[in-house]
Amino acid sequence: MNRFATCALGLASIVACTSTPAHAQLAIDRLWIDFEPGATNRADVVIRNESKDRYYITVNPVEIVEPGTDSESRVQTADPEQLGLLVSPNRLIVEPGGMRSIRVVSLNEALTSDRVYRVKVTPQVGQIDAADVQGDAKGVSVKLLTAYDLLVTARPPKPKAEIVNSRVGDTLTLRNAGNTNVLLFEGRACPQGIKPQVPDTGKAAVAPTNGCVDLGARRLYPGNIWSTDVPAGTARLYFKQRTSAAADPKEIEFAW
């Protein structure tokens, strides 16, 4: 079984001037589904109910149009052929301690660039009983549930992410001139001859040292442009990149 990503679902009972805390959990085994060329066109997402409640799950797929831009939008269609993605079932019930799976199938063929989707997995519960209270006090129970938003990418037959960098003054610009998305993370801009400090495995990341500046992380879809300011004197750019959900991170370096 893959490692599950767990979402804590807060349950608060407000009774007069007292409160009764409780917790519930819904776990999911993946948050990123990547349909690469030559691989299978289907994937199963496993949901596990670790609470004492019965969950009613709704599943809603949408296509992300112009992802990563100011014009990004979500487009929903009831026709899987038009959407290019089949998700089944759209509704399911997960009993306490139980597990169910959602099948996601890519219907895309001969793409020239990525198609990007989000699949929203939303849990709901039935009526919640308020805790017993004494006298005239009234009990109210509120359950807050958090939905998952799975990323699904369908890639072209020959995917290639091509990161082009340029710098004007103190402004650094990265552009993906390729036909598929790439995740850039642990970005560092450093002076000439300096490499960023790398934290030990399993320990919290350390702050940039020796004049290096943290650039954070960004997913660049085809055509995306990312501009950020860097300090004067910066001469090297370091990133880790991940080109697919199954790929190991790769270190990349740019120089000016």
BALOBA-1460 file (C-alpha; in Angstrom, 3 decimals):
// residues 256
<rec num="1" residu="m" x="0.000" y="0.000" z="0.000"/>
<rec num="2" residu="n" x="1.318" y="3.440" z="-0.915"/>
<rec num="3" residu="r" x="1.831" y="5.964" z="1.819"/>
<rec num="4" residu="f" x="-1.376" y="7.850" z="2.455"/>
<rec num="5" residu="a" x="-1.699" y="11.611" z="2.580"/>
<rec num="6" residu="t" x="-3.892" y="12.367" z="5.573"/>
<rec num="7" residu="c" x="-6.270" y="15.261" z="5.872"/>
<rec num="8" residu="a" x="-7.349" y="16.138" z="9.415"/>
<rec num="9" residu="l" x="-11.045" y="16.926" z="9.642"/>
<rec num="10" residu="g" x="-11.742" y="19.128" z="12.647"/>
<rec num="11" residu="l" x="-14.762" y="18.363" z="14.824"/>
<rec num="12" residu="a" x="-15.699" y="20.924" z="17.446"/>
<rec num="13" residu="s" x="-18.574" y="20.585" z="19.890"/>
<rec num="14" residu="i" x="-19.639" y="23.895" z="21.414"/>
<rec num="15" residu="v" x="-21.812" y="23.353" z="24.499"/>
<rec num="16" residu="a" x="-22.704" y="26.316" z="26.728"/>
<rec num="17" residu="c" x="-19.277" y="27.373" z="28.077"/>
<rec num="18" residu="t" x="-17.640" y="23.986" z="27.526"/>
<rec num="19" residu="s" x="-16.198" y="22.242" z="24.499"/>
<rec num="20" residu="t" x="-15.734" y="18.594" z="23.577"/>
<rec num="21" residu="p" x="-12.883" y="18.068" z="21.089"/>
<rec num="22" residu="a" x="-12.818" y="15.150" z="18.681"/>
<rec num="23" residu="h" x="-11.009" y="14.255" z="15.471"/>
<rec num="24" residu="a" x="-11.747" y="12.495" z="12.192"/>
<rec num="25" residu="q" x="-9.573" y="11.646" z="9.222"/>
<rec num="26" residu="l" x="-9.854" y="10.865" z="5.552"/>
<rec num="27" residu="a" x="-6.694" y="9.539" z="3.899"/>
<rec num="28" residu="i" x="-5.767" y="9.315" z="0.220"/>
<rec num="29" residu="d" x="-2.817" y="7.476" z="-1.320"/>
<rec num="30" residu="r" x="-1.814" y="10.014" z="-3.991"/>
<rec num="31" residu="l" x="-2.325" y="13.664" z="-4.898"/>
<rec num="32" residu="w" x="-0.666" y="13.683" z="-8.333"/>
<rec num="33" residu="i" x="-1.561" y="11.372" z="-11.222"/>
<rec num="34" residu="d" x="0.732" y="11.555" z="-14.224"/>
<rec num="35" residu="f" x="-0.124" y="9.828" z="-17.520"/>
<rec num="36" residu="e" x="3.208" y="9.474" z="-19.310"/>
<rec num="37" residu="p" x="3.707" y="8.148" z="-22.877"/>
<rec num="38" residu="g" x="4.126" y="4.380" z="-23.023"/>
<rec num="39" residu="a" x="2.615" y="3.876" z="-19.560"/>
<rec num="40" residu="t" x="-0.868" y="2.710" z="-18.670"/>
<rec num="41" residu="n" x="-3.692" y="5.169" z="-19.292"/>
<rec num="42" residu="r" x="-5.455" y="4.427" z="-16.014"/>
<rec num="43" residu="a" x="-4.750" y="4.881" z="-12.323"/>
<rec num="44" residu="d" x="-6.565" y="4.002" z="-9.113"/>
<rec num="45" residu="v" x="-6.790" y="6.425" z="-6.196"/>
<rec num="46" residu="v" x="-7.401" y="4.683" z="-2.868"/>
<rec num="47" residu="i" x="-9.410" y="6.469" z="-0.175"/>
<rec num="48" residu="r" x="-9.381" y="5.296" z="3.420"/>
<rec num="49" residu="n" x="-11.824" y="6.360" z="6.136"/>
<rec num="50" residu="e" x="-10.001" y="6.480" z="9.477"/>
<rec num="51" residu="s" x="-12.895" y="8.078" z="11.339"/>
<rec num="52" residu="k" x="-15.985" y="6.772" z="13.111"/>
<rec num="53" residu="d" x="-18.265" y="8.483" z="10.599"/>
<rec num="54" residu="r" x="-19.702" y="7.272" z="7.330"/>
<rec num="55" residu="y" x="-18.433" y="9.495" z="4.534"/>
<rec num="56" residu="y" x="-20.386" y="10.370" z="1.414"/>
<rec num="57" residu="i" x="-17.828" y="11.251" z="-1.254"/>
<rec num="58" residu="t" x="-18.446" y="13.256" z="-4.416"/>
<rec num="59" residu="v" x="-15.834" y="13.300" z="-7.197"/>
<rec num="60" residu="n" x="-15.723" y="16.141" z="-9.698"/>
<rec num="61" residu="p" x="-13.160" y="16.325" z="-12.566"/>
<rec num="62" residu="v" x="-12.461" y="19.577" z="-14.450"/>
<rec num="63" residu="e" x="-9.922" y="20.622" z="-17.062"/>
<rec num="64" residu="i" x="-7.502" y="23.427" z="-16.252"/>
<rec num="65" residu="v" x="-7.259" y="25.758" z="-19.244"/>
<rec num="66" residu="e" x="-4.158" y="27.970" z="-19.587"/>
<rec num="67" residu="p" x="-2.673" y="26.537" z="-16.362"/>
<rec num="68" residu="g" x="-0.197" y="28.646" z="-14.429"/>
<rec num="69" residu="t" x="-1.236" y="31.920" z="-16.074"/>
<rec num="70" residu="d" x="-3.414" y="34.852" z="-15.023"/>
<rec num="71" residu="s" x="-6.063" y="33.494" z="-17.421"/>
<rec num="72" residu="e" x="-6.195" y="30.058" z="-15.787"/>
<rec num="73" residu="s" x="-9.730" y="28.701" z="-15.578"/>
<rec num="74" residu="r" x="-11.590" y="25.495" z="-14.772"/>
<rec num="75" residu="v" x="-13.809" y="23.985" z="-17.453"/>
<rec num="76" residu="q" x="-16.316" y="21.286" z="-16.581"/>
<rec num="77" residu="t" x="-18.085" y="19.020" z="-19.072"/>
<rec num="78" residu="a" x="-20.283" y="15.976" z="-18.608"/>
<rec num="79" residu="d" x="-18.867" y="14.233" z="-21.714"/>
<rec num="80" residu="p" x="-15.721" y="12.228" z="-20.811"/>
<rec num="81" residu="e" x="-14.676" y="12.048" z="-24.488"/>
<rec num="82" residu="q" x="-14.695" y="15.822" z="-24.765"/>
<rec num="83" residu="l" x="-13.023" y="16.212" z="-21.376"/>
<rec num="84" residu="g" x="-10.409" y="13.590" z="-22.240"/>
<rec num="85" residu="l" x="-10.748" y="12.063" z="-18.793"/>
<rec num="86" residu="l" x="-13.020" y="9.395" z="-17.331"/>
<rec num="87" residu="v" x="-13.413" y="9.287" z="-13.568"/>
<rec num="88" residu="s" x="-15.510" y="6.581" z="-11.911"/>
<rec num="89" residu="p" x="-17.441" y="6.491" z="-9.679"/>
<rec num="90" residu="n" x="-18.567" y="10.084" z="-9.210"/>
<rec num="91" residu="r" x="-20.223" y="9.258" z="-5.875"/>
<rec num="92" residu="l" x="-19.325" y="6.682" z="-3.283"/>
<rec num="93" residu="i" x="-19.799" y="5.823" z="0.379"/>
<rec num="94" residu="v" x="-16.873" y="4.920" z="2.619"/>
<rec num="95" residu="e" x="-17.790" y="3.204" z="5.872"/>
<rec num="96" residu="p" x="-15.766" y="3.776" z="9.082"/>
<rec num="97" residu="g" x="-12.478" y="1.914" z="8.754"/>
<rec num="98" residu="g" x="-13.237" y="1.107" z="5.124"/>
<rec num="99" residu="m" x="-11.445" y="1.739" z="1.830"/>
<rec num="100" residu="r" x="-12.715" y="2.498" z="-1.660"/>
<rec num="101" residu="s" x="-10.985" y="3.338" z="-4.917"/>
<rec num="102" residu="i" x="-11.587" y="5.855" z="-7.693"/>
<rec num="103" residu="r" x="-10.461" y="4.953" z="-11.204"/>
<rec num="104" residu="v" x="-9.061" y="7.731" z="-13.397"/>
<rec num="105" residu="v" x="-8.642" y="6.975" z="-17.132"/>
<rec num="106" residu="s" x="-6.991" y="9.250" z="-19.690"/>
<rec num="107" residu="l" x="-8.816" y="9.219" z="-23.041"/>
<rec num="108" residu="n" x="-6.266" y="11.484" z="-24.715"/>
<rec num="109" residu="e" x="-4.344" y="10.481" z="-27.829"/>
<rec num="110" residu="a" x="-1.582" y="12.201" z="-29.830"/>
<rec num="111" residu="l" x="-1.366" y="15.320" z="-27.704"/>
<rec num="112" residu="t" x="0.960" y="18.113" z="-28.790"/>
<rec num="113" residu="s" x="1.155" y="19.542" z="-25.255"/>
<rec num="114" residu="d" x="-0.017" y="18.715" z="-21.749"/>
<rec num="115" residu="r" x="-3.666" y="18.532" z="-20.782"/>
<rec num="116" residu="v" x="-4.081" y="19.378" z="-17.133"/>
<rec num="117" residu="y" x="-6.937" y="18.417" z="-14.831"/>
<rec num="118" residu="r" x="-8.051" y="18.722" z="-11.243"/>
<rec num="119" residu="v" x="-10.185" y="16.052" z="-9.602"/>
<rec num="120" residu="k" x="-11.929" y="17.351" z="-6.498"/>
<rec num="121" residu="v" x="-12.711" y="14.710" z="-3.876"/>
<rec num="122" residu="t" x="-15.216" y="16.140" z="-1.394"/>
<rec num="123" residu="p" x="-16.321" y="14.304" z="1.784"/>
<rec num="124" residu="q" x="-19.674" y="14.862" z="3.496"/>
<rec num="125" residu="v" x="-21.260" y="13.378" z="6.595"/>
<rec num="126" residu="g" x="-24.813" y="12.928" z="7.817"/>
<rec num="127" residu="q" x="-26.474" y="14.554" z="10.797"/>
<rec num="128" residu="i" x="-24.237" y="15.198" z="13.798"/>
<rec num="129" residu="d" x="-25.637" y="14.792" z="17.310"/>
<rec num="130" residu="a" x="-24.744" y="17.482" z="19.841"/>
<rec num="131" residu="a" x="-23.135" y="16.360" z="23.076"/>
<rec num="132" residu="d" x="-25.390" y="15.848" z="26.096"/>
<rec num="133" residu="v" x="-25.572" y="18.893" z="28.333"/>
<rec num="134" residu="q" x="-27.226" y="19.668" z="31.656"/>
<rec num="135" residu="g" x="-30.029" y="22.126" z="32.409"/>
<rec num="136" residu="d" x="-30.937" y="24.771" z="29.858"/>
<rec num="137" residu="a" x="-27.606" y="24.655" z="28.009"/>
<rec num="138" residu="k" x="-27.857" y="23.957" z="24.297"/>
<rec num="139" residu="g" x="-25.369" y="21.893" z="22.330"/>
<rec num="140" residu="v" x="-24.207" y="22.636" z="18.820"/>
<rec num="141" residu="s" x="-21.851" y="20.469" z="16.776"/>
<rec num="142" residu="v" x="-19.952" y="21.682" z="13.724"/>
<rec num="143" residu="k" x="-17.869" y="19.395" z="11.530"/>
<rec num="144" residu="l" x="-15.367" y="20.987" z="9.169"/>
<rec num="145" residu="l" x="-14.393" y="18.793" z="6.217"/>
<rec num="146" residu="t" x="-11.560" y="19.565" z="3.814"/>
<rec num="147" residu="a" x="-11.703" y="18.404" z="0.201"/>
<rec num="148" residu="y" x="-8.755" y="17.067" z="-1.809"/>
<rec num="149" residu="d" x="-7.860" y="18.589" z="-5.189"/>
<rec num="150" residu="l" x="-5.897" y="15.978" z="-7.142"/>
<rec num="151" residu="l" x="-3.606" y="17.100" z="-9.970"/>
<rec num="152" residu="v" x="-3.878" y="14.986" z="-13.142"/>
<rec num="153" residu="t" x="-1.579" y="15.537" z="-16.125"/>
<rec num="154" residu="a" x="-1.734" y="13.865" z="-19.530"/>
<rec num="155" residu="r" x="1.524" y="14.301" z="-21.455"/>
<rec num="156" residu="p" x="2.285" y="14.291" z="-25.211"/>
<rec num="157" residu="p" x="4.069" y="11.324" z="-26.895"/>
<rec num="158" residu="k" x="7.474" y="13.054" z="-26.731"/>
<rec num="159" residu="p" x="7.396" y="15.235" z="-23.621"/>
<rec num="160" residu="k" x="10.210" y="17.724" z="-23.128"/>
<rec num="161" residu="a" x="10.459" y="20.538" z="-20.621"/>
<rec num="162" residu="e" x="12.891" y="23.230" z="-21.750"/>
<rec num="163" residu="i" x="13.694" y="25.896" z="-19.150"/>
<rec num="164" residu="v" x="15.091" y="29.094" z="-20.643"/>
<rec num="165" residu="n" x="16.478" y="31.718" z="-18.279"/>
<rec num="166" residu="s" x="17.256" y="35.390" z="-18.767"/>
<rec num="167" residu="r" x="18.183" y="38.252" z="-16.499"/>
<rec num="168" residu="v" x="17.674" y="41.983" z="-16.916"/>
<rec num="169" residu="g" x="19.101" y="43.990" z="-14.044"/>
<rec num="170" residu="d" x="17.924" y="42.346" z="-10.849"/>
<rec num="171" residu="t" x="14.964" y="40.580" z="-12.477"/>
<rec num="172" residu="l" x="15.328" y="36.890" z="-13.274"/>
<rec num="173" residu="t" x="12.912" y="35.281" z="-15.747"/>
<rec num="174" residu="l" x="12.395" y="31.568" z="-16.293"/>
<rec num="175" residu="r" x="10.284" y="30.325" z="-19.208"/>
<rec num="176" residu="n" x="9.201" y="26.816" z="-20.118"/>
<rec num="177" residu="a" x="9.714" y="26.625" z="-23.881"/>
<rec num="178" residu="g" x="8.915" y="22.902" z="-23.965"/>
<rec num="179" residu="n" x="5.675" y="20.958" z="-24.419"/>
<rec num="180" residu="t" x="5.267" y="19.536" z="-20.907"/>
<rec num="181" residu="n" x="5.237" y="20.771" z="-17.328"/>
<rec num="182" residu="v" x="8.080" y="20.592" z="-14.832"/>
<rec num="183" residu="l" x="8.207" y="21.145" z="-11.078"/>
<rec num="184" residu="l" x="11.084" y="23.363" z="-9.908"/>
<rec num="185" residu="f" x="11.813" y="23.416" z="-6.182"/>
<rec num="186" residu="e" x="14.507" y="24.260" z="-3.626"/>
<rec num="187" residu="g" x="15.542" y="27.173" z="-5.828"/>
<rec num="188" residu="r" x="18.629" y="29.159" z="-4.747"/>
<rec num="189" residu="a" x="20.287" y="32.181" z="-6.340"/>
<rec num="190" residu="c" x="23.946" y="32.436" z="-5.278"/>
<rec num="191" residu="p" x="27.046" y="34.564" z="-5.872"/>
<rec num="192" residu="q" x="29.835" y="33.358" z="-8.145"/>
<rec num="193" residu="g" x="31.630" y="30.283" z="-6.778"/>
<rec num="194" residu="i" x="29.102" y="29.673" z="-3.978"/>
<rec num="195" residu="k" x="26.801" y="26.704" z="-3.691"/>
<rec num="196" residu="p" x="23.769" y="26.664" z="-1.385"/>
<rec num="197" residu="q" x="23.886" y="24.758" z="1.872"/>
<rec num="198" residu="v" x="22.016" y="21.478" z="1.621"/>
<rec num="199" residu="p" x="20.151" y="20.321" z="4.762"/>
<rec num="200" residu="d" x="20.773" y="16.831" z="6.118"/>
<rec num="201" residu="t" x="18.219" y="14.221" z="5.097"/>
<rec num="202" residu="g" x="15.280" y="14.114" z="7.483"/>
<rec num="203" residu="k" x="16.034" y="17.501" z="9.025"/>
<rec num="204" residu="a" x="14.201" y="20.745" z="8.471"/>
<rec num="205" residu="a" x="15.488" y="22.892" z="5.617"/>
<rec num="206" residu="v" x="18.005" y="25.516" z="6.631"/>
<rec num="207" residu="a" x="17.963" y="29.169" z="5.677"/>
<rec num="208" residu="p" x="20.115" y="30.129" z="2.679"/>
<rec num="209" residu="t" x="23.683" y="31.006" z="3.642"/>
<rec num="210" residu="n" x="26.766" y="32.642" z="2.088"/>
<rec num="211" residu="g" x="24.671" y="35.182" z="0.214"/>
<rec num="212" residu="c" x="22.336" y="32.659" z="-1.418"/>
<rec num="213" residu="v" x="18.674" y="33.646" z="-1.690"/>
<rec num="214" residu="d" x="15.734" y="31.233" z="-1.476"/>
<rec num="215" residu="l" x="13.582" y="31.264" z="-4.624"/>
<rec num="216" residu="g" x="11.051" y="28.713" z="-3.423"/>
<rec num="217" residu="a" x="9.187" y="26.405" z="-5.795"/>
<rec num="218" residu="r" x="7.054" y="26.712" z="-8.900"/>
<rec num="219" residu="r" x="5.451" y="24.377" z="-11.408"/>
<rec num="220" residu="l" x="5.972" y="25.662" z="-14.936"/>
<rec num="221" residu="y" x="3.502" y="24.480" z="-17.560"/>
<rec num="222" residu="p" x="4.313" y="24.874" z="-21.284"/>
<rec num="223" residu="g" x="4.623" y="28.571" z="-22.109"/>
<rec num="224" residu="n" x="4.637" y="29.657" z="-18.457"/>
<rec num="225" residu="i" x="6.876" y="32.560" z="-17.435"/>
<rec num="226" residu="w" x="8.139" y="33.084" z="-13.889"/>
<rec num="227" residu="s" x="9.824" y="36.393" z="-13.021"/>
<rec num="228" residu="t" x="11.409" y="37.123" z="-9.654"/>
<rec num="229" residu="d" x="13.881" y="39.618" z="-8.206"/>
<rec num="230" residu="v" x="17.388" y="38.487" z="-7.247"/>
<rec num="231" residu="p" x="20.111" y="40.464" z="-5.418"/>
<rec num="232" residu="a" x="22.865" y="42.247" z="-7.277"/>
<rec num="233" residu="g" x="25.935" y="40.045" z="-7.588"/>
<rec num="234" residu="t" x="23.954" y="36.847" z="-8.060"/>
<rec num="235" residu="a" x="25.702" y="34.711" z="-10.684"/>
<rec num="236" residu="r" x="24.421" y="31.140" z="-10.240"/>
<rec num="237" residu="l" x="20.951" y="29.650" z="-10.075"/>
<rec num="238" residu="y" x="20.346" y="26.211" z="-8.574"/>
<rec num="239" residu="f" x="17.122" y="24.210" z="-8.713"/>
<rec num="240" residu="k" x="15.892" y="20.701" z="-8.306"/>
<rec num="241" residu="q" x="13.464" y="19.661" z="-10.992"/>
<rec num="242" residu="r" x="10.969" y="16.853" z="-11.229"/>
<rec num="243" residu="t" x="9.697" y="16.087" z="-14.691"/>
<rec num="244" residu="s" x="7.013" y="13.558" z="-13.709"/>
<rec num="245" residu="a" x="5.339" y="12.033" z="-10.672"/>
<rec num="246" residu="a" x="7.515" y="8.908" z="-10.972"/>
<rec num="247" residu="a" x="10.809" y="10.654" z="-11.782"/>
<rec num="248" residu="d" x="13.573" y="11.222" z="-9.252"/>
<rec num="249" residu="p" x="14.550" y="14.861" z="-8.637"/>
<rec num="250" residu="k" x="17.383" y="16.164" z="-10.777"/>
<rec num="251" residu="e" x="19.646" y="19.088" z="-9.930"/>
<rec num="252" residu="i" x="19.992" y="21.830" z="-12.521"/>
<rec num="253" residu="e" x="22.200" y="24.916" z="-12.617"/>
<rec num="254" residu="f" x="22.164" y="28.142" z="-14.622"/>
<rec num="255" residu="a" x="24.940" y="30.726" z="-14.858"/>
<rec num="256" residu="w" x="25.121" y="34.309" z="-16.166"/>
